[in-house]
Amino acid sequence: MIYFWLGMSIVLIVSITYFGITEGFNKWAFYYVYALLAILMYFVRKWMVKRMEKHQQFLENQKKKKV
């Protein structure tokens, strides 16, 4: 799911740029917001995965200490 957002942002940037060149950026410039949201989602998901891995490691360490 992480790479979905990265791929989506690349597809959006390329397609918006193409349509901006062919039809004019006045019409298509606003759609870069969606590409930025996709990039933001990629980094948020990446951060959350790292955070979850650290939390799982912490829980395993706590479990080992109790035993």
Summary of the structure (lengths in Angstrom):
residues: 67
radius of gyration: 19.3
end to end distance: 35.7
largest distance: 66.6
contacts: 152
relative contact order: 0.13
helix: 96%
strand: 0%
